[in-house]
Amino acid sequence: MIVTRRLFTLGGLSLAALPASAEERQTMYGLISQLFSAPENRDAVIGHLRAGSRNMPGCLSYVVAKDSAREDAIWVTETWSDEQSHQNSLSLPGVQQAIAQARPLITGFGIRAETLPIA
């Protein structure tokens, strides 16, 4: 029987037990962050984050989401081709502008997790 990576749970078989392809062995970089703002400012912060996330070389995915349980919370999930691409993005004019506009509206930060995306 041939088991594909898509069959990641079958009879206790875990995805981690399957060999990674050459493409997946490349080290991608992921970041999941939680931000807080006053509920009335949440949409404005989201707008700034969305505007600043355009045209970022190496960015594979940038998802901004409202927390479904907290009106003051925002989640940002990023996937990058590598960690250096993420670091480089922080100096882009659009990102710098978004940070400057959103910073006064952000009241705090919650969970922050660095990840190693696989697929």
Steps between C-alpha positions, in 0.01 A plus 500: 500500500629845409427770755500859380565805716134592463410199709652653810273324747402143434516239769729710719740587217626852551614748238829535687578134434489549123809618313493863388543581133801704386273802465375466857853466639564861406473704815195721476429742782167561666376746755167507683432815701214630708447876527252701704327829433194676632199327338411817312852513348528134399382552142740793456795291622397220266485749212852623571634144523334403172631808320853443628508136399494555124804425286722337760766285328517151649157523663304185418197580715391789722165450670344759728203372700258625762494293818156341519484518881658840572395826338838655580721226354658449158702202377768526231626176344801534270684249285831598342740325266765551771561703814723753320211595268292580807779710650549682168128581483524709815702763312259530204340847475145357493563290808664791683200720418253234620691460827504876557126530434395194701733544800295774675188283471659181637450461874710188548624167375404148597626168377791497255621175351771437245432192288667287234226455236497167319222525244 
